[in-house]
């Protein structure tokens, strides 16, 4: 089955000490828990967590939502990503992002 999944991540919650440099940039290990059969009160289908060491507490980063399933019609799920809020780069402070 093919799904379209949108993600919302609170980047301020990322433990930046766990970012690592790879061959093509800086990377973050994250895990998605996703269940198409259950929907939360906001219409979400899952959670995103930053990968941690075995005994460290999980870091909740955000949620995810199915917006497309191959074979579904426009009437019952839609074929396009939901509208996203406009991004105003003039008010974005990226001074704490290490990349």
Backbone bond lengths (Angstrom), bond angles and torsions (degrees), N, CA, C in turn:
res aa  C-N    CA-C-N  psi(-1)  N-CA   C-N-CA  omega(-1)  CA-C   N-CA-C  phi
1 X - - - 1.453 - - 1.530 108.63 -
2 X 1.308 116.63 139.74 1.464 121.80 178.26 1.522 108.38 -108.91
3 X 1.333 115.88 129.72 1.457 121.63 178.76 1.525 109.89 -122.32
4 X 1.319 115.80 147.89 1.447 122.07 165.71 1.516 106.35 -98.41
5 X 1.313 117.43 127.81 1.461 121.44 -175.79 1.517 108.71 -127.93
6 X 1.338 116.58 126.45 1.461 120.52 175.37 1.524 108.42 -98.76
7 X 1.330 116.21 144.52 1.459 122.35 -178.29 1.521 110.16 -119.51
8 X 1.324 115.69 143.62 1.462 121.41 170.75 1.518 106.71 -126.41
9 X 1.340 115.72 116.06 1.458 121.55 -175.37 1.522 109.21 -120.51
10 X 1.328 115.74 129.62 1.466 121.92 174.18 1.523 106.80 -84.93
11 X 1.324 117.69 96.87 1.459 121.63 -174.37 1.529 112.67 -65.89
12 X 1.328 117.91 -19.18 1.465 119.40 178.07 1.526 111.93 -69.74
13 X 1.334 118.02 -16.65 1.466 121.45 179.99 1.525 113.21 -90.26
14 X 1.322 117.49 -6.62 1.465 120.67 -178.98 1.525 109.70 -66.48
15 X 1.326 116.64 129.90 1.461 121.79 172.98 1.528 106.44 -78.12
16 X 1.332 115.60 98.92 1.458 121.15 -172.98 1.528 112.80 -66.49
17 X 1.343 117.44 -19.45 1.461 119.57 177.54 1.525 111.55 -69.43
18 X 1.331 117.87 -15.64 1.462 122.32 -179.96 1.528 112.41 -94.03
19 X 1.352 118.07 -3.99 1.464 120.38 175.54 1.523 108.86 -68.13
20 X 1.315 116.96 147.56 1.454 118.89 179.87 1.519 110.04 -137.41
21 X 1.328 114.02 151.03 1.458 120.57 -178.54 1.518 109.18 -86.71
22 X 1.318 115.25 129.77 1.453 121.81 176.21 1.514 109.71 -114.50
23 X 1.292 116.19 -172.71 1.462 121.26 -176.83 1.524 112.98 -64.55
24 X 1.347 117.31 -28.31 1.464 119.84 -175.02 1.523 113.35 -121.43
25 X 1.331 119.03 12.07 1.460 119.79 178.43 1.509 112.45 153.38
26 X 1.336 115.56 -166.16 1.462 122.75 178.30 1.523 108.42 -92.58
27 X 1.338 116.57 139.92 1.456 121.51 -174.72 1.520 112.06 -126.87
28 X 1.329 114.20 156.14 1.454 123.53 176.99 1.521 107.23 -130.80
29 X 1.326 117.29 126.66 1.460 120.50 173.41 1.521 108.02 -84.00
30 X 1.321 116.53 125.59 1.462 121.69 179.32 1.521 108.48 -137.41
31 X 1.327 114.90 158.28 1.451 122.13 179.36 1.518 108.71 -125.53
32 X 1.342 116.08 139.22 1.461 121.35 176.48 1.524 108.14 -113.57
33 X 1.315 115.83 129.00 1.460 122.44 171.98 1.525 105.58 -104.66
34 X 1.330 117.19 117.15 1.460 121.50 -168.59 1.523 110.22 -132.89
35 X 1.329 117.13 131.93 1.466 122.14 179.97 1.524 108.71 -137.93
36 X 1.330 116.95 107.18 1.467 120.50 -178.12 1.526 112.15 -71.63
37 X 1.324 117.35 -15.64 1.462 120.80 -178.84 1.524 112.97 -83.35
38 X 1.333 117.43 -19.76 1.463 120.95 -177.81 1.519 109.54 -119.41
39 X 1.320 115.19 144.47 1.460 121.76 -179.84 1.521 108.07 -131.94
40 X 1.336 117.35 132.08 1.459 118.88 178.79 1.535 110.68 -80.11
41 X 1.314 116.68 -178.42 1.472 120.07 -175.03 1.529 113.30 -66.90
42 X 1.339 117.08 -12.77 1.462 121.00 178.59 1.532 112.19 -103.36
43 X 1.330 116.92 5.64 1.454 121.38 -179.88 1.514 113.83 87.28
44 X 1.330 117.43 6.84 1.457 121.96 -179.80 1.513 112.12 -80.68
45 X 1.318 115.18 158.70 1.462 121.62 -178.84 1.527 112.86 -119.87
46 X 1.326 118.29 0.50 1.454 117.59 -177.81 1.512 113.42 -175.70
47 X 1.329 114.35 179.12 1.460 122.32 -177.56 1.522 110.13 -125.88
48 X 1.332 115.65 153.84 1.458 122.60 177.40 1.521 107.42 -117.36
49 X 1.322 116.13 129.04 1.457 120.66 178.96 1.513 109.63 -129.14
50 X 1.334 115.24 144.38 1.452 119.55 174.66 1.519 107.91 -75.99
51 X 1.323 115.19 135.13 1.461 120.33 179.53 1.522 108.74 -65.41
52 X 1.333 116.27 131.73 1.455 121.59 -179.69 1.523 109.78 -124.63
53 X 1.308 115.34 172.04 1.457 119.97 175.55 1.520 108.78 -68.61
54 X 1.307 117.03 164.75 1.468 123.13 -172.60 1.536 113.03 -53.02
55 X 1.318 119.13 -43.95 1.467 121.67 -175.54 1.524 114.12 -97.94
56 X 1.329 117.92 -0.52 1.465 121.44 178.67 1.523 110.22 -80.06
57 X 1.339 117.50 150.07 1.472 119.11 176.34 1.528 110.52 -69.32
58 X 1.316 115.92 149.93 1.459 120.76 177.37 1.522 110.00 -66.29
59 X 1.319 117.19 146.35 1.459 122.80 176.86 1.523 107.37 -110.54
60 X 1.332 116.45 109.09 1.463 121.73 179.96 1.524 108.46 -77.81
61 X 1.334 116.95 121.85 1.463 121.75 -177.47 1.521 113.88 -104.39
62 X 1.316 117.81 -25.59 1.457 119.17 -177.66 1.514 111.84 166.09
63 X 1.324 114.67 -159.18 1.463 119.13 -176.50 1.524 110.79 -134.56
64 X 1.320 114.86 172.72 1.453 120.63 179.41 1.525 109.54 -139.24
65 X 1.322 113.92 157.24 1.463 119.90 -174.91 1.518 109.34 -144.12
66 X 1.308 116.25 134.46 1.465 121.09 175.17 1.526 107.55 -76.47
67 X 1.334 116.54 127.89 1.464 119.19 176.51 1.524 112.16 -120.18
68 X 1.346 116.58 -6.98 1.456 120.03 -179.94 1.524 109.22 -151.49
69 X 1.322 116.01 140.32 1.458 121.99 172.24 1.515 107.29 -134.31
70 X 1.325 117.66 127.23 1.457 121.23 -177.77 1.523 109.33 -55.53
71 X 1.319 115.68 127.66 1.452 120.89 -179.36 1.520 113.02 100.72
72 X 1.326 118.45 -18.64 1.461 120.12 177.10 1.516 110.07 -73.42
73 X 1.295 116.15 154.59 1.454 120.98 -179.90 1.520 110.40 -98.02
74 X 1.295 116.16 166.69 1.465 122.34 178.17 1.528 110.40 -56.84
75 X 1.322 118.32 -35.49 1.458 121.86 -175.16 1.530 112.75 -68.75
76 X 1.337 118.22 -39.10 1.458 117.40 -172.65 1.523 115.46 -98.76
77 X 1.333 119.11 -13.66 1.459 118.34 176.78 1.518 112.85 -147.44
78 X 1.285 117.66 -34.37 1.449 120.42 -178.28 1.515 110.70 101.24
79 X 1.315 115.54 156.86 1.454 119.31 -178.23 1.512 112.13 -118.16
80 X 1.317 117.19 2.11 1.449 119.38 -179.91 1.512 109.80 -125.23
81 X 1.300 114.15 157.21 1.454 121.95 177.47 1.526 109.29 -63.57
82 X 1.340 117.97 142.51 1.457 119.91 178.23 1.529 111.22 -62.33
83 X 1.338 117.84 153.60 1.466 119.78 -179.15 1.528 111.00 -57.52
84 X 1.325 115.88 137.43 1.454 121.56 -179.84 1.534 109.15 -104.54
85 X 1.338 117.40 147.65 1.460 119.20 178.20 1.525 110.39 -64.59
86 X 1.324 115.61 150.36 1.458 120.99 178.10 1.519 109.22 -68.46
87 X 1.323 117.39 140.10 1.451 123.30 -179.73 1.516 108.87 -101.35
88 X 1.336 116.63 124.67 1.457 121.98 178.50 1.523 108.06 -104.29
89 X 1.339 117.02 100.45 1.455 120.88 -176.11 1.525 112.67 -67.16
90 X 1.316 118.31 -18.92 1.464 120.24 -178.81 1.523 112.16 -71.39
91 X 1.339 118.04 -19.77 1.461 120.32 -179.39 1.525 112.37 -107.43
92 X 1.333 118.18 3.22 1.460 121.65 -177.17 1.515 109.99 -87.05
93 X 1.340 116.33 125.85 1.462 121.76 178.59 1.524 108.40 -101.43
94 X 1.321 116.71 107.25 1.461 120.14 -178.92 1.516 112.69 -102.62
95 X 1.323 118.38 17.59 1.447 121.51 -175.27 1.520 113.46 -65.81
96 X 1.345 119.00 -22.33 1.457 120.97 -178.91 1.516 113.20 -95.87
97 X 1.319 118.07 -5.36 1.463 121.16 179.37 1.522 107.97 -85.53
98 X 1.352 117.56 124.60 1.468 120.34 -172.42 1.520 115.01 -78.25
99 X 1.302 119.67 4.90 1.453 120.92 -179.47 1.488 111.31 -132.21
